[in-house]
Amino acid sequence: MPRRTPRTALDRQRTPRRFPKFLGAASICALIAALLSPLTQAAAADSTTALAANDYCGGQCSDILPPGQNGNATLAQILLNQAFGIQPDHAEDQLGPYNNLASGAATLTDAKINDFFNDASFGVASDQVASSTAPGGRTDVTIVRDKKTGVPHITGTTRYGTEYGAGYAAAQDRLWLMDVFRHVGRGQLTSFAGGASSNQGLEQEFWRNAPYTEADLQTQIDNAIANNGARGQQALADANAYIDGINAYIDASDSGRYFPGEYVLTGHKDSITNAGTIDHFKITDLVALASVIGSLFGSGGGGEVNNAISLLAAQSKYGVTEGTKVWESFRERNDPEAVLTVHNGESFPYASKPDTAQGEALPDAGSVTQEPLVYDRTGSAATATATGASATAAATTLTSAKRGMSNALVVSGKYTASGHPIAVFGPQTGYFAPQLLMLQEIQGPGLSARGASFAGLSMYVELGRGQDYSWSATTSGQDIIDTYAVELCQDDYHYLYHGACTAMDKVERTNSWKPTTADGTAAGSYRMQVYRTKYGPVEYRATVGGKKVAYTTLRSSYMHEADSIIGFQMLNDPDYVKSPGTFQSAVQHINYTFNWFYADSSHTAYYNSGDNPVRAAGVDAEFPVWAQAAYEWRNWDPTTNTASYTPPSAHPNSIDQDYYISWNNKQAKDYTTAPWGDGSVHRGNLLEDRVKKLVAAGGVTRSSLTKAMADAALADLRAEDVLPKLLKVINSSTVTDTTAAAAVTKLSDWVTAGAKRKETSAGSKAYANADAIRILDAWWPLLVKAEFEPGLGTDLYTAFSNNLPIDESPSAAHGPTGAHAGSSFQYGWWSYVDKDIRAVLGESVQGGLSQKYCGGGTLSACRDALISTLKTAAGLTAAQVYPGDDQCSAGDQWCADSIVQRTLGGIKHGKITWQNRPTYQQVVEYTSHR
């Protein structure tokens, strides 16, 4: 029987409505009694020791990944969880320690780090072995799981056996999730898991971006293997062994009847007769999975059509010359006040504004229409909720404001107490149940690593540690996606390619669904349709100079989702990565847009990865260009979607800088990223200010660097970096209005207290300075509108808002990450407000906006606008500011901010207090080196 977790441990969520009321307590108990009768999974004889490779971290490597390692649950376990809140073993035992850092960081010491993290040393002590399994009865691999967290430690004597074990362990922990995402990658989620509007939106979002056929998936595998010699062949062998392990677990769990219960709840298996099948995995499934992960976290760029629309709006209001200046000032391509990861002044020019743009294909005003994706809706696919989900999915796919997330703090040994580098870093991949990532240790011929990998892609550790080094990544967002205007000919489905009228390629997916126990959404269906050209899928249609065109998007990683496997293979190879230089060489083989960080006992390093295309002279990456040979990527081959790419030396890179920080901020001087918002105030400043102070003082420790991260994780960026300047304007003369004065006092007190969104005490579910937080949450959108809309005009203000959201507070549901997602303050107008208010105050501003906006540029009028909107904000009740949702009651401020583990399966977890930090996180300090 699974262990019981007391309800007081975490705040329980209500049972989702999708589980019907007829599953009452009595029937659940009867079902459980029947379901527990089949054989449960047997473990091999206990191992007295766990083989571990050489570990040079000296017990100073730690990690954490909530909610827990176990992401599979039988039907009985799901029903127990839904009815009584009982958790399967290791399903949420990392959630409590993760949550507790928010209140425990203030008194953190090195000795207490593993109160909030796991010991990430290699191997398992003999008295900590919970189970030892020989998967598939093999003699060349063992999976040992530890008692504390249930993490699999895979040790093989052959390469095949090792990877077979990795696949088996992945299926043990994430089979249902892996199955879900292979269907997402193929645009077939609703037919597999149900027609909920969220499922519709998810499959549409990713299939629009990567509309691959089965042949396309296989071609990507063939090309990746063919182009990478012996390592390519090894990757293919590893992948096949990994899949064999997955399928062995599917067969074992099916015959033993301990497969994930979601297969019963979605109608794929019968709980009584065991009828039904769980389809075996195949190698193309791995490419489908990779396309989802790459699209979600590693594909910077896009948004050129939205950029063109806002440029035209600016030129319409101000004229071409002045309108272009206004647009450029808001775009902040290379803002001199932006926080940088490589901060030594070295320049890495990329995607810079050309002196004279060539080949631009700006749309005629008002002519742009988005290309439809969904056709022939029936039943529940035709509801307003479903069409709304489609609109959100399209907006998410087509924006340049991609999900960034993830952060890193790395300090050189010159500034630490021990003389060894220290790193606190990890990916901020959202919060899901089960989690998208999973932990493992893998030891075998040519493999030695522990860390996190995306479920279904864990043949290698993707973020973690080797024998004497650790590595991690953040999303970088440089532009590897361009928009081309293809001129139409003959009809709307033919286009000119090098002068020849060429037919577009139509790719379709038809999905249908009916109600299941898991998803009661009424029956429905639709057809997804994408037209593809040599320049990529069609995303918009418009006219340019009266000519009908289709706007397509071409990304350098399109048809290359499998290529990055080589870089991850190298990172896991102890005979390859031995130094900062070899680390940089490994991540150069990763074609997704990431910032990579490294630390060993003596050195630190950084490298920005991605296949950055070399653009034709004069092409401005910000806007659509004509689909003509003169404006194509250099040496572009449409058959393989390959081109010339900028050399590694042109990518931001560094070894042994005094410190590195990254929170999806600008990488280096002159290196333009696709998203807007790299200006004077960015959430990267929250890390920069704290780490810079630590380095200046010297003697940095693991606990002090972790505390810096944890302190930034509770900070309200607006309150810390912008609010003091707003108050300076307001307090430029005495505030006589009593309502405004009371609000100013509360806001000032909050700033003095540190501008944190922090509970009064651990578990109180109430913020200190709660009124001030409520006031700022209400005030920010009002003040931004009052500050900028009068000067910009409604059309341009709206267009710029489409380029960059106004706000992304923790409780905001309108940001790129949605609500209850943890990650906050990535996108917003904080830099614009900061620069404009400083200009109105007469302070020095580098790279300022082209004109003053607040109050038309006068201090008194600006002050009046701020006080007026502040009074309005102060008068709004908590219920108005936090209106409630399916998780929270109206007016519950703490709950509105809280992090929810979004259910992707049948197991629910409690809410945790808001903190803006990586999902998977490492704290490392190596003591020696090979």
N, C-alpha and C positions, 0 to 999 in steps of 0.2 A: 504493500500500500504506500503511495507517495506520502512524503512528509507533509505535515500541515503547517502553513504559515499563519500566524495570528493576524487577525484583521487589523490589530493596532500597529502592525509593522509598517504598513503603507496604506494610503487612502484608497479604498476599493472603488472601482468604477462600477456603474450599474450594468446589469446584464444587457447586452445589445438586443434590440428588438428582433433581430433576425432569427433568434432562437425562440421557437413558438411557445406559447403559454402552456400547451398541452404537455410539455416536458416538465411537469411538476415534480416535487421532491419525491413522491412515492414512486412514480414511474421511473425517475432517474435512478433511484436506489435499486429497483428491479433490473433495470438495464445494466447497471454497474455489476451487479451480482453475476449476470450472465456473461458480461464481457470480460470479467476477470478470470473466467474459467479456462480460456485457451492458454496454451503455453506462453510464458513470458520469455524474453530474450535471455539466453543463458550465457554466462561468462566463463571463460577458461579458468583454469586453476590460478589462484593468486600468485603473483610474482613477488619474490622477496626483494628483488632489486630492480631498478629501472636504469637501463643503459643510457648514459648521457654523454654527449660529445664534450670536448674541452669548452669550458665556460670561463671567460676572462672578465666577467662583470663583478665578481666578488660579492655576490648577493645584493648588488645595488641596481639591479634592473627590475622594474615593476611595471605592471600594466593593469588595465581595467576595461571591461566591455559589458555594459548593462544591456538587457536585464539579467541574462544568464546564458550559460553555454548550451543548455538543453533547449532546442527549438522544436523538438518533436514531442507529440503527446498522443497517446492512444485515445480512442473514443471515450473510454471510461474516465481517463484523466481529464479530458475536456469537459465532460459532464459534471465531474466533481468540482472543477474550477468554476464553471458557470453557476452551479447551484450553491456551493459553499465557500468559494474562494480558495480552495486548496490548490497549492502549486505542486507540479511535478518536481522531482529532485533537480536541482541546479537550473531551474527555469528562471529564477529571479534573485539568486543569492549574490549577484554583483550589483543589484540595483540599490540596495540599502547603503553599502559603502560609498558608492558613487554619489548618491544623494547627500550623504552626511558631510562631504567635504565642504559644502556651502557654509555650514555652521562650524565645522571643525578646523578650517584652514588657519584661523587666527592663532591657534595654539599649536600649529603643526611643527614637529621636529623631525629630523631624519629618522629617528627611532620609531616614529608613529606613521610613517608613510604607508606601510602595509596594513594599517588600519583602514585605509581608504583605497588601496590598490592591492593587486595580487603580486606575490613573489613570482617574477618571470624568469627565474633561473632555469637552466636546462635540467631535464630529468625529474624524477619523483623519488623522494626518500622511501625506503622500503616500508616504513610504518605509515606512509601516507597513500599507499596504493589502494584504490577502491576496487578496481577490477583490472584484469589483464586478459585481452581477447586476441585469439588467433583468427582473424577474419577469413571466412571461407574455408577454415581448417588449414590454412597455409602455414608452412613452417618457416617462411622467410620474412615474416613481418608480425609485429605485436603492437596492439593498441593498449596502452596503459592509461587509465583515467585516475586522476588524483581525487582524494576525498573532499577537499575544500571546494573546488569549483567544477569538477567533472571535465576539465579540459583534456582532450586526447593528446597523448604523447606517442607519436608513431615512430617506431624504430624498425628499420628493415635491413636485411643483409644483402638484398639485391635491389637494383633500381626499380624493376617491375613491381616487386613485392611492396616496396615503400610507397609507390604511387597508388597501387591497389589499396593499400591501407588508408591512404589519404582520402580516396574516393569513398571507401566504406565508412570511415569516420564522418565524412561530410554528410552522407546520407543518414547516418545515425542521428545527427544533430539538426539537419535542415532539409530533409527530403521534400516535405510539402512546399517550403519556400522556394527551393530550387525548381520544383515543378511549376509553381506559379510564375516564376520569372522567365523560364524558357518559353512559356506561353505569352507573356508580355512582350518578349523580344520578337515573337512572330506575329504579334497583333491578334492573338487568339485567346485572350484572357477570359472574355465573357462566356465563350462557349465552354470553357473549362471550369471556371469558378463561379459563374453567375453574372447576371446582368445589372448588378448595382451600378448606380451612376458613377461611383468612384472607379469601378472596374472599367466602365466604358471610357472614362477620361484617361485612365492610365494607359490602356492599350492604344488609344488614339495618339496620345502624346509621343510615345516612343515609335510607333509605326510610321507616323508622319516623318519622323527624322531619319528612320532607317528602314525603308520599305523593301526589304530583301525577299527574294524568292529562295527556295531551298537550294537551287543551283548557285545562287549568289553566295550563300553561306559556305557551301563546299568549295567554291572557287577561292574564297578568302583563305581557307585552310591550305589549299594546294599552293597558293602563291606564297604564303608565309613560310611554308616548309621549303619550297623550292629556292627561295631567296636567302636562306640562312644556313646553308651547308650542314655541317654535323650537328650544330645546335638545333637547327630546324628539325632534323630527323629525330633527335633526342626529345624535342618538345612533342612531336607526334607520338612517339612511343610512350612518353609520360602521360599524355592525354588519353590514349587508348587504355593504359593500365588503370588510370583514374576512373574512367567510365566503367571498366570491368568491375572495379570495387563498388561503385554506386549500384550497378545492376545486381551484384551478388547480394547486397543488402536488401534491395527490393524483393528479390526472390525469397531470401530468408525471412524477412518481416511479413511477407505475404503468407508463406506457408505456416509461420509461427503465429500469425495474426496479432502482431504488435506494430503494424504499420500506422502512420499518422491517422488519427480519427477524422481529419478533414475529408479524407477520401470517401468515408461513409456519408458525412454530412452534405457533401456536394454530389452524391449519387453515383460515384465511380465504383464503390464497393458496397456489398450487402453485409450488414453486421451479423446476420444470422447464418446465412449460407456461405458467406465469403465469396460469392459470385462477383464478377467484375475484374478488371485488370488495372494495374499500375504500369504504364508504358515504360519500357526500358529507355535509358538515355542513349543518345548517339552523339557523335563528335560535333555535328552541326549545332546541337543544343548549346555547346559551350560558346560558340560564336554568337548565338542569339542572346545568351546571358551577357556576354561581353559588350554587345551593342547597347544594352540597357545601361550598364554601369558607365561605359564611356560617354554615352549621351548625357547621363545624369550629372557626372562629376568632371569629365575631362574633355569637353568640346567647347572651347571658347570661340566666341564670334557670333555672327548673325546680327540682325537688327538694322541692316542697311536701308531697308525700305522705310522703317520708322524714322531713321535718321534723315532720310530725304524729305519725308513729310514735315518734320519739324523745321528743317532748313528752309523749305519753301514757305512755311508759315512765318518764319522770322524775316525772310526777304519780302514777303507780302506786306508785312507791317512796317518795316524800316527801310525798304529798298535793298537792292542786292548787296551793295558794299557794306552798309551798316548792319544789315540783317545777318550777313555772314560773320561779322565781328561778334555780334550778340550770340549767335549760335556757337561759335568757337569758344567763347568765354564760358558758356555753360557746359560745353563738352569736356573741357579740362583734359585735353589729350596728354599734355606733359606739364602738369601744374608744378611750379617750382616749390610749392609748400607741401606737396604730397609726401607722406611717409614712404620710405623705400626699404626693401629687404637688403639690397646691396647698396650700402649708404656711404661708400668711400669715394663717391664722385665719379666712378667709372661709368662711361656711357655705352649703351647697347641699343643703337637706333633700330627701331622696327615699327612698321606701319605708321610712319610719320606723315605729316601733311606735306604733299608735294608742292613745289613752288608754283607749278601750273598743272592743274589736274587734266588728265587725258582720258577720253573715252567715257566720261560720265553719262549715265542714262537716267536722269531724274524724271519722275513721272509728271505728266500733265496734272495740274491741280484738280483734285476731286476725282481722278480716274482710277485710283487703286481699289481693287476688290480682292479679298482673300480667297484663295482657291479652296473650294469646298473639299472636305475629306469624306464626309459621311453622306450616304445616299440611301434611298429606299427604306426609311425607318418604318418599323411596324411596332405595335403594342407599346411596351414600356420604353422603347427607344425613342418614341415620339413625344414623350412628356417634356414639360418645361424644365424639369430637373435634369433630364438627360441632355437636352440641347445646351443648357447652361454649363454642364460638365464639359461638353465639346468645345464651347467657346473658351473656357478656362484652359483646357489642354492646348488649344491652338495658340493662345497668347503666350503660354509658358514655353512652347517649342520655338516660337518665332522671335522672342525677345533676346536682346544681348545681355540682359540681367540674369545670367544663368546662376543656378545654385552654386554658391562658392563654398562657404563653410570652411571648417578646418583651421587649426592654428599651430604655430610652432614658436618655441622660445629656446634658443641654443646659445650657450655662452662658452667662449674659449677658456681653456685651462689657465690662461694668464690671469684670469679674474676670479677664479674659484678658490675656495679654501684648501682644496686638496691638490690643486695644480692639474687636475684632469677635467676635460670638458664635461658639461652637464647639459642635458636636453630634456625638455618637457614638451612633447608634441604628439599630434594625432589628427586623424580625419574626423570631421564633424558631419557624419553621414545621416543624421536624423535619428529618430527613436521609433523603433518598430518592434513588434512582438510576433514572431521571433525577429531578432536583429538581422539586418542585411549581412553584417560581418560575422565571422565566427573565429574563435581562437583555436590554435593548434601548435604543437611542436612537431617538426618533421626531421628525422635523422636517418640518413641512408647514404649510399654511394653518391657523392657529388651533391649532397643536400644536407644542410645543417642550419636550421632556423626555427624561431618561435615568433608567433605574432598573429595578426589578423588577416583574413582573406575574405573576399566576397563569396557567399555560399554558392557552390556549384563551380567555382573557379579556384578552388583551394589546392590544386596540385602543387602550387608554390605559395609560400607566405608572401603576401603583397606589401604588408607594412609591419615592421617588427624589428627583430634582432637576429644577428648571426653570432658566431662564436666570440668575436671581439669588436663588434660594431652594431649600431642600430641605425635605422633609417625610417623616415616618414615623409608624408606629402601633404600639400595643401593645393586646392584648385587655383590655377593661375589666371586663366581667362584671356590669354593673348589670342588675337584674331587668326583662326585657321579656317574660317568660313567666309566665303565671298558670295555676293549676289550678282547674277548676270541677267541682263535683259536680252532674251532671245526674241528676235523678230519673227512674227508669225507669217506663214505663207499658206496658201490654198484654203485653210480653215483654221479653227482654233486649236487643232491638235497636230499641226505640222509647223516646223520652224526652220529657219535658215541656219545651216551649219557649214561654214566655209563656202557659202554661196549655193549650196545644194538644199533643196526643200526636202526635209527629213521628217519622217513620222515619229511622234512621241511614242514611248513605250508605256502601255497602261498595265499597272499592277493592281490586283484586287484582292480583297479579303471579305468573305461573307460570314458573319457570326450570328448565331441565334442561341437563345437560352430559354429555360423554363424554371419555375420556382423549385428550390430545393430546401432542405432543412436549414442549411447554412445561410442561404440567400433567398428570401421570399419574394424578390422582385418578380413582378408579373412577366409572362412570356413576352418576348420581343425579338427583333432582329434588325440588322442593318448591313449595308455593304460599304466598306472603305475602298476608296479608289485614289490612286496617285498616278499622275503622269510624270514619267521620268525622261530627261533629256541627257545628252552627253555632259551638260553643265549641271547636272543634278536634278532633284525633284522640283516640280513647279509648286511655288508657294503663293504667288500673287499673280494677278493679271492687271494690266493698265495700258495706257497709251503714252508714248514718248514722242513729242513733236507730232502728234496725230497718228503715229504708227502703232498698231496693236502689238503688244509684247506680252510675254510671260516672264515673270521674275522667278529665277531658279536659285537654289542655294547649293553651293559646292563646298564641302569641307574636306580637308586633306586626309582625315581618317575615314572617310566614307569608302566602303569596300576594303577597309584595312583594320577591321575590329580585332583581328587575331594577331596582328603584328607585334603587339607589346609583350606577348608571351616570352619572347627572347630576353627582354630586359629583366623580367621577373625571375626567369630561370637563372640569370647571372647573379642576381641579388641573393639567391639562396645557395650559391656555389661557393664554399669556403676557399676553394682554390682559385677563384676569380677575384672576388672582392677582398683586397688586403690593405687598401689605402684609400685616401680621399680621391686620388686620381682614378683608380679602378672602379670606385663607386660611381663617379661621374660618367665613366665610360659605359657602365651598365645601364644607367637610367637614360642615356642618350638613345637607347634602343626602344624606349617607350614613346609612342607617337601621340599619346594623349597630353593635354595641356595641364601639367602639374608643376608645382614647385617641390623639389626634393631636398631633404636635409639629412645630414649624416653626422655621427659622432662616434669616435673611438676613444682610447685612453689618452691620445695626444693631439688629435686633430678634429676639426669640424669642416664641413663643406656644404655647398649649396649648388644646385643646378636646376634650370628651368627647361623642362622637356616639352616636346611637341614637334610635329612636322610643320614648321613655319614655311609656307610657300614663298618663293621669290617672285614678287609681282613685277609686271611689266613697268618700265619707267613711266612715271607720271600717274599711275593708277592710285587713287585714294581709296584705301580699304574701308573708309567710312560709308561709302555710297555705292549704289549699283553701277555697274559698267556694262558696256555693250559686249555681247557674246560674239566677239570677233577675234581673229587670230592675234591681232596687235595688242590685245588687252588680256590675253590668257596668261596663266602662270608660266614662267619660263620652263621650256621643255616639257610641257604638260602632255601626257598621253591619255586620252579619254578612255581608251580600252582598259587600262589598268588603274586609272586615276592616280598616276604618279607624276611627279614634277621635280624640278630643282628646289631644294630646301636650303634655308640658311644654315651655314656650317655651325658645329657645336660652339666654336669660339664666339659666335655672334649672339648666342643665347646668354642671358644673365647667368653668371657663374662666379664662384668665389671659393677660396680655401682659407681657413683660419682667420676670417674677419673677427673683430673683437666680440661681436654677437650678431645673431640673426633673429629677426622676428618676421612672422608672416601671419596675416589674417585676411588673405585674399586681397591684399593691398597691391600697390604698384611695385613691380619687381626692381626696377632700376631706372636711372636717368635715361630719358628718351625712348623708353620701351613702352609703347602704347598698348593698353589692354582694351578689349572690346567693350566691357561694361562701362557705363557712365559712373561718375562719383569718386574718382581718384583725386580728391582735392585736399584742402587744408585740414579737414576733419574727416577722419575715417576710423573705423573701429580698430585698425592697426595701431593707431595712436595710443589706445589703451594699453597695448603691450609695449610699444616703443617707450613710452614715458616711464613705465615701471622697470623695465629691463635696463634701460640706460642709467637709471638711478642706482640700481644694484651694481652694475659694472663700475660705475664711478666710485662707489664705496669699496668694491673689492670683497673678497671672501665669500663669494656666492656658494651656496649649498643646494643640495637637492630640495630641501624643504623651503628655502627662501625663494627659489625659482618657481616651485609649485605654488607657493602662496601668492606670488605675483600673478600667475595665471588665474588662480582662483579669485583673487581680488578683482581682476579685470572682468571675470565671468559674471560678477554681480553688478557691474557698473552700468549706469544708464549713460550712454555716450552723449546724448543731447544735454543731460544735466551736468556732466563733468566738463565738457569742452565748449558748449555753446551757451548754456543758460547763464553763466557769469557775465557774459557780454550783453545778453538781453537785459539782465538786471542792471547793468551799468547804464544802459540807455534810460531805463525807467527811473532809476535813482539819480539821473542827472539834475532833477529838481524834486522837491518834496512831493510825495504821493499823498494827496489829500482825500481821495476817495477811500472810504473805509473798507469796502469789499476788495479793491485792488491792493490796498495796503496790507490787509490780512493775508492775501495770497502771496504777496512779495515776501512777507515775513516767513511764511511756511516754506517757500521755495529757497530762500536764503539759508534757513536753518538746515534744510536738506543738503544743500551744497556744502555747508560747513561740516556736516556729519559724514561727508564722503560721497554723496550722490549715488548710493547703492539701492538696489531693489532687493532688500534683505529682510528675512523674517526677524521679528522682535526677539525670538528665541527659537531654538531648533524645534520644528514641528508645530509652531504656533499657528501657522497658516494665516498670518497677518503681518503686513510690512510695517517696519518702523517708517516714520514720515509718510504714512499712507495717503494723507490728504495732499501733500505736495506731489506725490507720484500721480495721483488722480488728476490734479490740476494740469501737470505738464502733458500727460497723455491726451487730455482734452484740448489743451492750448495749442500743441504743436501744429496740427493741420490747420487750425484757424489762423494762427499767426503767419504761417507760410503763405496761405492764400491772401491774407490782408497785405503782406509785405510785397508779394510779387505780381499778383494778378492785375492790379490797377496799371502797372507799368507795362507788363507784357501783353495785356489783353487776354481775353478768355481763350481764344483759339490757340495762341502760342503757349499760354500757360498749360493748357490741356495737352498740347503736343509734347512739351517738355516733360510733363508728368507721365506720358506714355513711354518716354525714353528712360526716365528714372523715377521710381515711386517716391512719394513725398516722405513716407515714414515706414519704419519696420520695427515698431516696439514689440516687446514680447507678447503682448495681448493682441496684436494686429493680425487679422485674418487676410489682409489684402497684400501682404508682402509675398515675395517669391516662394517662401517656405511655408506659407499658411499659418494657422494658429497652433498653439501647443507644441511647437517644433523646437524650442530651445534657441536655435540660432536666430540672432536678432541684430539689428543695427548695421547690416551689410549695405543696404541700399536706402538712401534717403537724401533730403536736401540740406543736411547739416553743414556741408561745406559752403553752399550758396548763402545760407543764412549767416554763417560765420564771416565770410568775406564781405557781404553787404553791410552787416552791422558794424564791422570794424571800419569800413569806408565811411559810413555815416558818422561814426565817432571821430573821424579824422586820423585814425591810426594807419600805420604802414601796412600795405597789402601787396604781396607779390602775386602776380597772375590774377589780378582782381577781375570782377565782372566788368563788362564794357560800360556800365553805367550804374548809378545808385538807384535802388528801388524802394527801400523802406521810406514811406512818407515822401516819396518823390525826391529823396536825398537830403531832406532837412531833418535835423535832430528832433525838433519839437513835433513835427508831423509824424515822424516815425514813432516817437514816444506815445503820441495819442493813439496810433494804430495798435501798438502793443498793449497799452492799458485797456483799450476798448475790448480787444479779443480776450485779454486775461480775465476781465470781469465776466465775460460770457462763459469762459471755461470754468471759472470758479463756481458759477451758479449751476453747473451741470451735476446731477447726482451720480453716485457710483453706478446705479442701475442704468443710467443713460450712457455713461462712458464705457461700462462693461455690460453689454445687454444680455449676456448669457448665450449658451449654445447647447449642443447635445451633451456636453461634459459638465457645464457649470450653470449655477443659478445666476440670474441677473444681479449685478452689484457685488459679486464675489471677486474682488481684485486679485487675491492670491491665486485662486483657481483659474482666472482668465489668463494669467501668465504661466501657469503650471505646465510642466512637460508631461505629455501623454505618450505612452508606448503604443503606437498605432497598430491595431490588430491586423495581421496578415494571415492569421490562423485562428484557432479556437481558444487559445489561452489569453486571459486578460491580466493586466498588472495595474497597480495603483499609480496615481499621479505622484510626481515628485516636484519639489520646489524648483523654480526657474533658475537656471545657470547657463551661461553662454560659453560652452566649452566643448572640446572634442568628445565624440561618442566613445571611440576607442582612444585610449591615451596611454603613453609610455612616460615613465620617469627613469632616466638612465644616467649612470656615471661609471664608466669602465675603469678598472684599477690597473690593468695590464694588457699586453698585446702579444700576439704570436711572434 
